[in-house]
Amino acid sequence: MKRLFSLIFYTIVLLISATAFADKKHSLGESLDQSIAIEEDSNTDKPEKMFEYDLTPMKKPKMERSFKKQLHPSIFTKNYSFSPHLGVGYSSEELQYYSLGFHYMNFKTEWPLEYSLDINNKGEGNFSIAYKSFFVDKSPWQSHARIGLNLYMDPDQGFATVADIDNIGANLQYGWEKFLSPPISVRIDIDLNIGQNAAIAMLNFGYSWAH
C-alpha cells in the first residue's frame, strides 16, 4: 500500500513538472516569434538603399572657342591703327594696276571711319573715307566690311581734281585680318572703287599696327 501511494505521488509530480516545462517553452517561443516579427517590421519601414551604377562613358563637352576678343585690339585699348599695303587689280577698261598705299583708322570716335590713300603705277591716286564694321567670326581670321566715298586724283588736273565732282565715286571693301602677335596683324582686302568714268577692283596685302 505504501508503495502504491509513492508511485501515484511521483506520477503527479512528473505531470506537474511536464506541464510547467511545456508552458515555459510555449511562452519562450511566442516571445521569440514576436521579436522576429518586430525586427522584420523595422526592416520594412527602412527604405532599401539601391546602388545604381551608370556605366555609360562620359562625353567630353564641346568647347566652342570664341575669338570675340580677337577683334582688332584697338577697339578695346588702343586709339588708332596704321595699315600699309601693296595691291594689284584691274579696271573696267581692262587696264592692270599696281598700287602702294595705307589705311588709317581712329577707334575712339563715335563713327569708326577708315581713311585710305593709294597711288598706282600710272601716277593716279585714290583717297577714300569709309565707315568700317567688324564681324565676330569663329575662326582666327576676323572679317570686316566698309562702305564710303572715293576721290579719284588725276595728276593732269592738279588741284582741280578735288573740285571736279566727276572724280567722286563709291568705295566698297571686304577684308580679313589674322592676328600674329597683337596688336600686329596681317590683312587682306578686296577694294572696289566705282566712279562715273571707270571702276577699279584691287586686291591688297598688308600689315596692321595698333597704337
N, CA, C and O of each residue as an XYZ file, in Angstrom:
844
protein
N       0.837     -1.212      0.000
C       0.000      0.000      0.000
C       0.867      1.255      0.000
O       0.586      2.216     -0.717
N       1.863      1.237      0.765
C       2.784      2.378      0.825
C       3.503      2.566     -0.504
O       3.768      3.688     -0.936
N       3.807      1.451     -1.135
C       4.488      1.511     -2.432
C       3.577      2.092     -3.495
O       4.047      2.851     -4.343
N       2.304      1.772     -3.486
C       1.331      2.304     -4.450
C       1.147      3.796     -4.259
O       1.029      4.537     -5.235
N       1.123      4.237     -3.044
C       0.973      5.664     -2.753
C       2.182      6.465     -3.266
O       2.037      7.563     -3.802
N       3.358      5.893     -3.088
C       4.576      6.571     -3.583
C       4.554      6.679     -5.099
O       4.958      7.701     -5.654
N       4.082      5.627     -5.776
C       4.026      5.645     -7.244
C       3.067      6.709     -7.747
O       3.369      7.419     -8.706
N       1.924      6.822     -7.109
C       0.941      7.848     -7.512
C       1.496      9.250     -7.274
O       1.290     10.151     -8.087
N       2.196      9.427     -6.162
C       2.751     10.745     -5.831
C       3.788     11.196     -6.874
O       3.763     12.330     -7.353
N       4.693     10.277     -7.205
C       5.737     10.625     -8.186
C       5.144     10.865     -9.584
O       5.657     11.673    -10.358
N       4.067     10.154     -9.887
C       3.399     10.358    -11.194
C       2.792     11.750    -11.272
O       2.880     12.418    -12.303
N       2.176     12.184    -10.178
C       1.581     13.534    -10.148
C       2.664     14.602    -10.270
O       2.493     15.596    -10.976
N       3.792     14.383     -9.566
C       4.906     15.359     -9.637
C       5.446     15.463    -11.046
O       5.726     16.565    -11.519
N       5.599     14.327    -11.735
C       6.099     14.335    -13.111
C       5.138     15.052    -14.051
O       5.563     15.789    -14.941
N       3.831     14.831    -13.848
C       2.846     15.502    -14.710
C       2.877     17.013    -14.514
O       2.793     17.772    -15.480
N       3.000     17.451    -13.248
C       3.054     18.897    -12.979
C       4.319     19.515    -13.582
O       4.274     20.600    -14.160
N       5.442     18.816    -13.440
C       6.716     19.322    -13.992
C       6.662     19.411    -15.510
O       7.129     20.386    -16.098
N       6.088     18.382    -16.145
C       5.995     18.379    -17.614
C       5.103     19.496    -18.111
O       5.399     20.128    -19.125
N       3.997     19.747    -17.393
C       3.083     20.832    -17.793
C       3.746     22.197    -17.661
O       3.602     23.053    -18.533
N       4.480     22.395    -16.556
C       5.173     23.683    -16.354
C       6.249     23.908    -17.413
O       6.423     25.022    -17.906
N       6.969     22.837    -17.758
C       8.017     22.955    -18.781
C       7.430     23.280    -20.153
O       7.995     24.064    -20.917
N       6.286     22.663    -20.449
C       5.627     22.919    -21.739
C       5.138     24.350    -21.832
O       5.260     24.989    -22.877
N       4.569     24.866    -20.707
C       4.107     26.261    -20.718
C       5.267     27.238    -20.890
O       5.170     28.230    -21.612
N       6.363     26.927    -20.204
C       7.536     27.807    -20.314
C       8.106     27.808    -21.723
O       8.497     28.857    -22.234
N       8.158     26.635    -22.360
C       8.663     26.530    -23.729
C       7.764     27.271    -24.701
O       8.237     27.897    -25.649
N       6.447     27.192    -24.455
C       5.489     27.869    -25.341
C       5.628     29.388    -25.250
O       5.627     30.086    -26.264
N       5.751     29.898    -23.994
C       5.920     31.355    -23.822
C       7.229     31.841    -24.409
O       7.296     32.937    -24.964
N       8.283     31.019    -24.288
C       9.572     31.400    -24.881
C       9.490     31.452    -26.398
O      10.080     32.334    -27.022
N       8.768     30.523    -26.991
C       8.609     30.526    -28.451
C       7.821     31.724    -28.931
O       8.144     32.305    -29.967
N       6.757     32.113    -28.166
C       5.972     33.279    -28.556
C       6.801     34.559    -28.498
O       6.732     35.392    -29.401
N       7.589     34.710    -27.424
C       8.424     35.922    -27.322
C       9.459     35.981    -28.434
O       9.764     37.055    -28.950
N      10.007     34.802    -28.808
C      10.978     34.769    -29.906
C      10.324     35.138    -31.232
O      10.906     35.866    -32.037
N       9.114     34.636    -31.457
C       8.400     34.981    -32.689
C       8.070     36.472    -32.745
O       8.157     37.105    -33.798
N       7.684     37.029    -31.568
C       7.366     38.458    -31.532
C       8.593     39.318    -31.843
O       8.501     40.306    -32.572
N       9.743     38.931    -31.281
C      10.967     39.704    -31.553
C      11.357     39.630    -33.018
O      11.826     40.615    -33.588
N      11.166     38.467    -33.633
C      11.473     38.325    -35.068
C      10.528     39.180    -35.900
O      10.939     39.819    -36.869
N       9.228     39.184    -35.501
C       8.247     39.987    -36.240
C       8.547     41.470    -36.116
O       8.418     42.215    -37.088
N       8.953     41.907    -34.913
C       9.293     43.326    -34.719
C      10.494     43.716    -35.571
O      10.525     44.798    -36.157
N      11.472     42.835    -35.635
C      12.670     43.126    -36.435
C      12.331     43.210    -37.913
O      12.866     44.052    -38.634
N      11.427     42.321    -38.367
C      11.022     42.364    -39.769
C      10.268     43.645    -40.079
O      10.462     44.249    -41.134
N       9.381     44.068    -39.127
C       8.637     45.311    -39.342
C       9.569     46.508    -39.402
O       9.385     47.408    -40.222
N      10.571     46.517    -38.530
C      11.513     47.643    -38.549
C      12.322     47.667    -39.827
O      12.687     48.738    -40.311
N      12.607     46.497    -40.381
C      13.357     46.446    -41.637
C      12.511     46.901    -42.811
O      13.012     47.519    -43.749
N      11.221     46.590    -42.751
C      10.355     47.002    -43.858
C      10.115     48.499    -43.848
O       9.873     49.094    -44.898
N      10.179     49.133    -42.648
C       9.976     50.578    -42.582
C      11.139     51.345    -43.193
O      10.943     52.429    -43.743
N      12.332     50.804    -43.107
C      13.503     51.485    -43.656
C      13.570     51.257    -45.154
O      13.503     50.115    -45.609
N      13.703     52.338    -45.938
C      13.803     52.156    -47.397
C      15.103     51.461    -47.773
O      16.173     51.756    -47.240
N      14.975     50.547    -48.690
C      16.162     49.835    -49.137
C      17.041     50.759    -49.984
O      16.567     51.479    -50.862
N      18.312     50.707    -49.690
C      19.260     51.521    -50.444
C      19.623     50.795    -51.725
O      20.133     49.674    -51.714
N      19.341     51.478    -52.838
C      19.648     50.896    -54.138
C      20.913     51.547    -54.685
O      20.997     52.773    -54.765
N      21.851     50.768    -55.044
C      23.103     51.273    -55.605
C      23.080     51.019    -57.107
O      23.262     49.896    -57.578
N      22.847     52.117    -57.851
C      22.791     52.011    -59.298
C      24.043     52.636    -59.896
O      24.458     53.722    -59.490
N      24.621     51.971    -60.828
C      25.843     52.433    -61.464
C      25.573     52.653    -62.946
O      25.098     51.761    -63.649
N      25.890     53.874    -63.410
C      25.742     54.198    -64.828
C      27.080     53.975    -65.508
O      28.033     54.728    -65.309
N      27.131     52.925    -66.314
C      28.380     52.570    -66.979
C      28.546     53.250    -68.325
O      29.487     52.947    -69.058
N      27.636     54.175    -68.664
C      27.756     54.897    -69.928
C      28.964     55.821    -69.877
O      29.073     56.626    -68.952
N      29.874     55.729    -70.841
C      31.061     56.601    -70.804
C      30.672     58.069    -70.930
O      29.784     58.421    -71.707
N      31.335     58.912    -70.167
C      31.048     60.346    -70.190
C      31.566     60.960    -71.482
O      32.675     60.672    -71.934
N      30.733     61.809    -72.059
C      31.128     62.502    -73.276
C      31.809     63.813    -72.918
O      31.333     64.575    -72.076
N      32.915     64.050    -73.567
C      33.645     65.280    -73.315
C      32.848     66.454    -73.868
O      32.506     66.450    -75.050
N      32.541     67.459    -73.049
C      31.754     68.596    -73.552
C      32.492     69.339    -74.649
O      33.709     69.515    -74.602
N      31.727     69.766    -75.633
C      32.315     70.504    -76.741
C      32.683     71.907    -76.291
O      31.854     72.661    -75.781
N      33.934     72.229    -76.494
C      34.423     73.552    -76.134
C      34.443     74.408    -77.394
O      35.274     74.219    -78.282
N      33.529     75.334    -77.448
C      33.440     76.216    -78.610
C      34.308     77.438    -78.370
O      33.986     78.314    -77.568
N      35.410     77.467    -79.086
C      36.356     78.547    -78.873
C      35.800     79.844    -79.438
O      35.291     79.890    -80.558
N      35.905     80.846    -78.671
C      35.397     82.149    -79.090
C      36.559     83.065    -79.424
O      37.515     83.185    -78.658
N      36.465     83.704    -80.570
C      37.502     84.632    -80.990
C      37.029     86.072    -80.856
O      37.546     86.980    -81.506
N      36.037     86.255    -80.000
C      35.488     87.597    -79.855
C      36.550     88.585    -79.394
O      36.567     89.736    -79.830
N      37.438     88.131    -78.509
C      38.476     89.020    -78.012
C      39.549     89.277    -79.062
O      40.420     90.123    -78.861
N      39.497     88.548    -80.192
C      40.482     88.762    -81.230
C      40.037     89.821    -82.230
O      40.691     90.024    -83.253
N      38.948     90.483    -81.945
C      38.646     91.672    -82.722
C      39.809     92.634    -82.584
O      40.598     92.536    -81.644
N      39.913     93.545    -83.502
C      41.081     94.413    -83.510
C      41.303     94.999    -82.122
O      40.403     95.629    -81.568
N      42.499     94.800    -81.547
C      42.730     95.237    -80.161
C      42.527     96.724    -79.947
O      42.316     97.163    -78.817
N      42.588     97.502    -81.010
C      42.384     98.940    -80.856
C      40.979     99.263    -80.367
O      40.760    100.309    -79.755
N      40.021     98.367    -80.634
C      38.649     98.616    -80.203
C      38.577     98.709    -78.681
O      37.738     99.419    -78.129
N      39.468     97.981    -78.014
C      39.385     97.901    -76.563
C      40.382     98.822    -75.860
O      40.033     99.480    -74.879
N      41.608     98.872    -76.351
C      42.647     99.558    -75.583
C      43.396    100.628    -76.359
O      44.037    101.487    -75.752
N      43.332    100.598    -77.692
C      44.166    101.492    -78.486
C      43.354    102.656    -79.042
O      42.131    102.720    -78.913
N      44.087    103.569    -79.663
C      43.450    104.763    -80.216
C      43.287    104.692    -81.730
O      42.269    105.127    -82.266
N      44.276    104.150    -82.415
C      44.201    104.127    -83.874
C      45.060    102.989    -84.415
O      45.852    102.392    -83.687
N      44.889    102.700    -85.704
C      45.685    101.674    -86.384
C      46.206    102.235    -87.696
O      45.584    103.096    -88.319
N      47.369    101.724    -88.101
C      48.012    102.137    -89.346
C      48.341    100.877    -90.131
O      48.978     99.959    -89.614
N      47.891    100.839    -91.412
C      47.997     99.604    -92.196
C      48.565     99.885    -93.582
O      47.800    100.226    -94.484
N      49.879     99.756    -93.790
C      50.440     99.871    -95.144
C      50.147     98.609    -95.953
O      50.018     97.521    -95.393
N      50.045     98.760    -97.265
C      49.716     97.602    -98.087
C      50.192     97.790    -99.519
O      50.469     98.904    -99.963
N      50.278     96.665   -100.230
C      50.524     96.619   -101.671
C      49.303     96.008   -102.334
O      48.640     95.147   -101.755
N      48.997     96.463   -103.578
C      47.805     95.969   -104.244
C      48.016     95.704   -105.718
O      48.905     96.271   -106.355
N      47.178     94.831   -106.243
C      47.157     94.541   -107.669
C      45.698     94.435   -108.092
O      44.869     93.911   -107.348
N      45.377     94.944   -109.316
C      43.982     94.924   -109.730
C      43.793     95.299   -111.180
O      44.745     95.546   -111.919
N      42.518     95.331   -111.563
C      42.136     95.663   -112.931
C      41.005     96.683   -112.898
O      40.246     96.781   -111.934
N      40.924     97.437   -113.989
C      39.844     98.409   -114.132
C      38.841     97.904   -115.155
O      39.082     96.916   -115.849
N      37.716     98.596   -115.238
C      36.699     98.233   -116.225
C      37.185     98.485   -117.645
O      36.590     97.997   -118.606
N      38.260     99.241   -117.776
C      38.851     99.493   -119.092
C      39.921     98.464   -119.429
O      40.691     98.637   -120.374
N      39.958     97.384   -118.639
C      40.887     96.274   -118.829
C      42.342     96.721   -118.708
O      43.206     96.249   -119.447
N      42.597     97.602   -117.805
C      43.957     98.043   -117.520
C      44.396     97.447   -116.186
O      43.635     97.421   -115.218
N      45.641     96.969   -116.156
C      46.163     96.385   -114.931
C      46.837     97.457   -114.090
O      47.535     98.333   -114.602
N      46.608     97.363   -112.779
C      47.146     98.363   -111.855
C      47.953     97.674   -110.752
O      47.651     96.563   -110.317
N      48.990     98.387   -110.326
C      49.736     98.040   -109.117
C      49.722     99.276   -108.235
O      49.904    100.397   -108.710
N      49.507     99.062   -106.976
C      49.358    100.228   -106.113
C      50.120    100.050   -104.803
O      50.441     98.941   -104.376
N      50.390    101.189   -104.195
C      51.016    101.259   -102.882
C      50.205    102.241   -102.053
O      49.892    103.336   -102.521
N      49.861    101.861   -100.827
C      49.032    102.762   -100.033
C      48.984    102.383    -98.572
O      49.762    101.552    -98.103
N      48.064    102.997    -97.858
C      47.901    102.709    -96.431
C      46.464    103.009    -96.006
O      45.746    103.767    -96.656
N      46.073    102.393    -94.903
C      44.799    102.666    -94.233
C      45.096    103.266    -92.861
O      46.072    102.900    -92.207
N      44.257    104.171    -92.449
C      44.371    104.754    -91.108
C      42.976    104.779    -90.489
O      42.002    105.158    -91.140
N      42.894    104.370    -89.221
C      41.592    104.333    -88.558
C      41.713    104.805    -87.119
O      42.627    104.411    -86.394
N      40.779    105.651    -86.719
C      40.690    106.139    -85.344
C      39.525    105.422    -84.665
O      38.379    105.541    -85.098
N      39.825    104.675    -83.596
C      38.808    103.864    -82.925
C      38.068    104.612    -81.822
O      37.081    104.104    -81.290
N      38.521    105.793    -81.477
C      37.940    106.498    -80.343
C      36.839    107.471    -80.747
O      36.244    108.126    -79.891
N      36.570    107.566    -82.022
C      35.494    108.443    -82.471
C      34.156    107.709    -82.394
O      34.108    106.482    -82.309
N      33.084    108.478    -82.426
C      31.749    107.878    -82.360
C      31.460    107.048    -83.598
O      30.805    106.009    -83.518
N      31.955    107.513    -84.757
C      31.793    106.782    -86.003
C      33.153    106.205    -86.397
O      34.088    106.973    -86.626
N      33.299    104.863    -86.485
C      34.590    104.260    -86.844
C      34.890    104.418    -88.331
O      34.577    103.539    -89.134
N      35.496    105.537    -88.685
C      35.825    105.826    -90.081
C      37.267    105.414    -90.373
O      38.163    105.595    -89.548
N      37.465    104.863    -91.557
C      38.805    104.492    -92.007
C      39.159    105.329    -93.229
O      38.349    105.498    -94.140
N      40.376    105.846    -93.230
C      40.872    106.688    -94.321
C      41.923    105.903    -95.097
O      42.769    105.228    -94.511
N      41.859    106.000    -96.416
C      42.788    105.246    -97.263
C      43.353    106.149    -98.351
O      42.666    107.020    -98.886
N      44.619    105.916    -98.661
C      45.286    106.632    -99.749
C      46.102    105.624   -100.538
O      46.912    104.888    -99.975
N      45.880    105.594   -101.865
C      46.592    104.662   -102.740
C      47.117    105.410   -103.961
O      46.437    106.269   -104.522
N      48.342    105.065   -104.360
C      48.951    105.597   -105.585
C      49.288    104.409   -106.473
O      49.956    103.474   -106.031
N      48.824    104.437   -107.740
C      49.077    103.308   -108.625
C      50.259    103.572   -109.553
O      50.864    104.643   -109.521
N      50.576    102.577   -110.378
C      51.747    102.656   -111.252
C      51.571    103.653   -112.389
O      52.537    103.927   -113.101
N      50.393    104.199   -112.588
C      50.162    105.203   -113.625
C      50.202    106.620   -113.055
O      49.930    107.593   -113.758
N      50.543    106.718   -111.782
C      50.620    108.032   -111.157
C      49.283    108.560   -110.675
O      49.203    109.697   -110.211
N      48.247    107.771   -110.773
C      46.926    108.193   -110.314
C      46.736    107.817   -108.841
O      47.390    106.910   -108.326
N      45.843    108.524   -108.190
C      45.618    108.268   -106.768
C      44.150    108.095   -106.439
O      43.268    108.521   -107.184
N      43.913    107.463   -105.310
C      42.556    107.296   -104.785
C      42.578    107.572   -103.281
O      43.353    106.978   -102.532
N      41.712    108.480   -102.869
C      41.572    108.796   -101.454
C      40.158    108.431   -101.027
O      39.184    108.873   -101.637
N      40.049    107.616    -99.968
C      38.736    107.104    -99.550
C      38.479    107.410    -98.081
O      39.386    107.386    -97.249
N      37.226    107.695    -97.792
C      36.729    107.800    -96.414
C      35.533    106.866    -96.313
O      34.564    107.009    -97.057
N      35.601    105.904    -95.386
C      34.552    104.880    -95.347
C      34.241    104.468    -93.917
O      35.103    104.492    -93.037
N      32.990    104.091    -93.712
C      32.547    103.542    -92.427
C      32.900    102.060    -92.400
O      32.574    101.320    -93.329
N      33.563    101.633    -91.337
C      34.054    100.257    -91.253
C      33.379     99.520    -90.109
O      33.177    100.071    -89.027
N      33.034     98.264    -90.368
C      32.379     97.433    -89.353
C      33.108     96.098    -89.251
O      33.485     95.507    -90.263
N      33.305     95.624    -88.002
C      33.950     94.339    -87.756
C      32.897     93.275    -87.477
O      31.800     93.567    -87.002
N      33.262     92.029    -87.787
C      32.386     90.891    -87.534
C      33.074     89.929    -86.574
O      34.295     89.776    -86.600
N      32.262     89.271    -85.714
C      32.790     88.268    -84.790
C      32.739     86.919    -85.493
O      31.662     86.346    -85.662
N      33.892     86.410    -85.902
C      33.978     85.131    -86.596
C      34.550     84.069    -85.674
O      35.364     84.366    -84.800
N      34.119     82.824    -85.874
C      34.631     81.711    -85.072
C      35.830     81.079    -85.769
O      35.872     79.865    -85.970
N      36.771     81.879    -86.124
C      37.993     81.416    -86.767
C      39.085     82.433    -86.475
O      38.789     83.543    -86.033
N      40.346     82.073    -86.713
C      41.424     83.027    -86.450
C      41.360     84.265    -87.338
O      41.910     85.310    -86.989
N      40.697     84.155    -88.476
C      40.584     85.294    -89.385
C      39.336     86.090    -89.047
O      38.229     85.552    -89.040
N      39.518     87.364    -88.768
C      38.402     88.255    -88.461
C      38.049     89.068    -89.709
O      38.919     89.689    -90.320
N      36.793     89.059    -90.073
C      36.368     89.757    -91.286
C      35.834     91.145    -90.957
O      35.396     91.420    -89.840
N      35.883     91.990    -91.945
C      35.367     93.355    -91.800
C      34.849     93.828    -93.148
O      35.197     93.280    -94.194
N      34.024     94.838    -93.104
C      33.482     95.430    -94.325
C      33.393     96.934    -94.135
O      33.289     97.430    -93.013
N      33.433     97.643    -95.239
C      33.311     99.096    -95.144
C      32.640     99.641    -96.397
O      32.665     99.013    -97.456
N      32.041    100.815    -96.261
C      31.393    101.498    -97.371
C      31.604    102.994    -97.185
O      31.496    103.519    -96.077
N      31.909    103.670    -98.293
C      32.173    105.102    -98.178
C      32.339    105.775    -99.532
O      31.851    105.290   -100.553
N      33.034    106.896    -99.514
C      33.257    107.705   -100.716
C      34.713    107.625   -101.142
O      35.614    107.480   -100.315
N      34.925    107.721   -102.446
C      36.272    107.679   -103.009
C      36.496    108.895   -103.909
O      35.623    109.281   -104.685
N      37.666    109.477   -103.788
C      38.053    110.600   -104.638
C      39.182    110.154   -105.553
O      40.274    109.824   -105.090
N      38.915    110.145   -106.855
C      39.936    109.816   -107.846
C      40.782    111.056   -108.110
O      40.252    112.134   -108.381
N      42.095    110.896   -108.028
C      43.008    112.028   -108.196
C      43.816    111.845   -109.476
O      44.630    110.928   -109.593
N      43.570    112.743   -110.434
C      44.259    112.724   -111.725
C      45.409    113.718   -111.678
O      45.177    114.906   -111.456
N      46.649    113.264   -111.881
C      47.785    114.190   -111.807
C      47.731    115.288   -112.871
O      48.285    116.369   -112.672
N      47.076    115.021   -113.988
C      46.978    116.037   -115.039
C      46.071    117.192   -114.626
O      46.206    118.294   -115.157
N      45.166    116.967   -113.706
C      44.253    118.019   -113.264
C      44.825    118.860   -112.126
O      44.337    119.957   -111.854
N      45.844    118.351   -111.473
C      46.416    119.105   -110.362
C      45.418    119.243   -109.217
O      44.704    118.299   -108.879
N      45.383    120.436   -108.628
C      44.459    120.682   -107.512
C      42.997    120.721   -107.963
O      42.087    120.647   -107.138
N      42.780    120.836   -109.267
C      41.404    120.854   -109.771
C      40.714    119.504   -109.585
O      39.493    119.399   -109.698
N      41.505    118.483   -109.301
C      40.930    117.154   -109.062
C      39.916    117.180   -107.928
O      38.879    116.520   -107.998
N      40.215    117.940   -106.887
C      39.343    117.992   -105.716
C      38.018    118.659   -106.049
O      36.980    118.310   -105.487
N      38.056    119.619   -106.964
C      36.852    120.381   -107.296
C      35.999    119.698   -108.357
O      34.851    120.089   -108.571
N      36.541    118.684   -109.025
C      35.803    118.006   -110.092
C      34.897    116.936   -109.479
O      35.375    115.931   -108.954
N      33.587    117.165   -109.554
C      32.635    116.238   -108.944
C      32.610    114.892   -109.658
O      32.193    113.886   -109.085
N      33.062    114.879   -110.920
C      33.091    113.622   -111.662
C      34.113    112.638   -111.088
O      34.060    111.443   -111.377
N      35.031    113.140   -110.283
C      36.055    112.271   -109.700
C      35.602    111.605   -108.396
O      36.340    110.804   -107.822
N      34.405    111.928   -107.932
C      33.894    111.353   -106.684
C      33.064    110.106   -106.999
O      32.170    110.134   -107.843
N      33.376    109.032   -106.313
C      32.652    107.782   -106.522
C      32.439    107.042   -105.204
O      32.604    107.607   -104.123
N      32.076    105.791   -105.316
C      31.797    104.957   -104.139
C      32.957    104.002   -103.886
O      33.630    103.551   -104.812
N      33.167    103.713   -102.629
C      34.202    102.756   -102.227
C      33.572    101.632   -101.405
O      32.886    101.880   -100.413
N      33.813    100.412   -101.828
C      33.345     99.222   -101.115
C      34.548     98.334   -100.814
O      35.467     98.212   -101.623
N      34.523     97.725    -99.650
C      35.651     96.866    -99.272
C      35.166     95.730    -98.379
O      34.284     95.899    -97.536
N      35.771     94.574    -98.594
C      35.582     93.441    -97.683
C      36.952     92.813    -97.468
O      37.706     92.604    -98.418
N      37.268     92.513    -96.207
C      38.602     92.005    -95.928
C      38.669     91.126    -94.699
O      37.674     90.893    -94.013
N      39.871     90.645    -94.444
C      40.131     89.752    -93.318
C      41.427     90.165    -92.626
O      42.346     90.691    -93.254
N      41.478     89.919    -91.340
C      42.688     90.152    -90.553
C      42.970     88.930    -89.692
O      42.065     88.352    -89.090
N      44.238     88.549    -89.646
C      44.669     87.477    -88.748
C      45.736     88.043    -87.828
O      46.735     88.597    -88.287
N      45.520     87.901    -86.531
C      46.420     88.497    -85.557
C      47.614     87.582    -85.325
O      47.474     86.430    -84.915
N      48.782     88.125    -85.599
C      50.013     87.370    -85.416
C      50.489     87.472    -83.979
O      50.647     86.466    -83.288
N      50.711     88.682    -83.549
C      51.092     88.969    -82.167
C      50.495     90.323    -81.833
O      51.127     91.358    -82.045
N      49.253     90.314    -81.301
C      48.556     91.580    -81.077
C      49.435     92.600    -80.382
O      50.100     92.283    -79.396
N      49.441     93.840    -80.896
C      48.461     94.401    -81.841
C      48.860     94.339    -83.311
O      48.340     95.119    -84.109
N      49.769     93.436    -83.699
C      50.195     93.319    -85.091
C      49.366     92.237    -85.775
O      49.175     91.150    -85.229
N      48.879     92.541    -86.967
C      48.070     91.576    -87.708
C      48.386     91.673    -89.188
O      48.849     92.707    -89.670
N      48.132     90.581    -89.909
C      48.236     90.573    -91.362
C      46.840     90.820    -91.920
O      45.845     90.378    -91.346
N      46.777     91.524    -93.035
C      45.482     91.977    -93.540
C      45.379     91.756    -95.044
O      46.330     91.998    -95.788
N      44.201     91.290    -95.482
C      43.888     91.106    -96.900
C      42.568     91.818    -97.179
O      41.583     91.613    -96.469
N      42.554     92.652    -98.214
C      41.351     93.420    -98.556
C      41.020     93.274   -100.033
O      41.910     93.174   -100.877
N      39.732     93.263   -100.329
C      39.239     93.388   -101.701
C      38.560     94.744   -101.803
O      37.525     94.977   -101.179
N      39.142     95.630   -102.587
C      38.651     97.007   -102.725
C      37.971     97.189   -104.070
O      38.448     96.694   -105.091
N      36.859     97.897   -104.063
C      36.164     98.230   -105.304
C      35.827     99.711   -105.288
O      35.040    100.173   -104.461
N      36.430    100.451   -106.210
C      36.151    101.879   -106.376
C      35.328    102.070   -107.646
O      35.764    101.712   -108.741
N      34.142    102.634   -107.488
C      33.227    102.820   -108.613
C      33.060    104.315   -108.859
O      32.533    105.040   -108.016
N      33.517    104.766   -110.027
C      33.384    106.167   -110.403
C      32.496    106.336   -111.617
O      31.968    105.362   -112.154
N      32.332    107.583   -112.050
C      31.490    107.853   -113.215
C      32.177    107.445   -114.510
O      31.520    107.158   -115.511
N      33.510    107.422   -114.479
C      34.235    107.100   -115.707
C      34.687    105.645   -115.761
O      34.762    105.062   -116.842
N      34.988    105.053   -114.606
C      35.508    103.684   -114.589
C      35.350    103.091   -113.194
O      35.074    103.790   -112.219
N      35.535    101.785   -113.139
C      35.524    101.056   -111.864
C      36.820    100.262   -111.756
O      37.270     99.658   -112.729
N      37.412    100.268   -110.574
C      38.685     99.590   -110.350
C      38.532     98.630   -109.170
O      38.072     99.014   -108.094
N      38.929     97.374   -109.394
C      38.922     96.359   -108.336
C      40.360     96.033   -107.968
O      41.180     95.734   -108.837
N      40.664     96.094   -106.669
C      42.028     95.875   -106.193
C      42.035     94.794   -105.114
O      41.097     94.668   -104.326
N      43.117     94.021   -105.102
C      43.373     93.050   -104.040
C      44.614     93.514   -103.288
O      45.707     93.561   -103.852
N      44.443     93.855   -102.018
C      45.522     94.440   -101.222
C      46.029     93.453   -100.172
O      45.257     92.713    -99.562
N      47.359     93.464    -99.980
C      48.015     92.661    -98.952
C      48.844     93.593    -98.078
O      49.581     94.437    -98.588
N      48.721     93.440    -96.763
C      49.497     94.315    -95.899
C      49.466     93.896    -94.447
O      48.960     92.834    -94.084
N      50.029     94.772    -93.626
C      50.067     94.574    -92.178
C      49.308     95.702    -91.502
O      49.042     96.747    -92.096
N      48.967     95.461    -90.244
C      48.275     96.491    -89.476
C      48.892     96.568    -88.083
O      49.129     95.551    -87.431
N      49.145     97.801    -87.645
C      49.666     98.053    -86.300
C      48.681     98.936    -85.547
O      48.198     99.937    -86.078
N      48.395     98.566    -84.334
C      47.537     99.393    -83.480
C      48.413    100.125    -82.469
O      49.394     99.579    -81.966
N      48.046    101.350    -82.186
C      48.857    102.181    -81.279
C      47.970    102.776    -80.193
O      48.457    103.506    -79.329
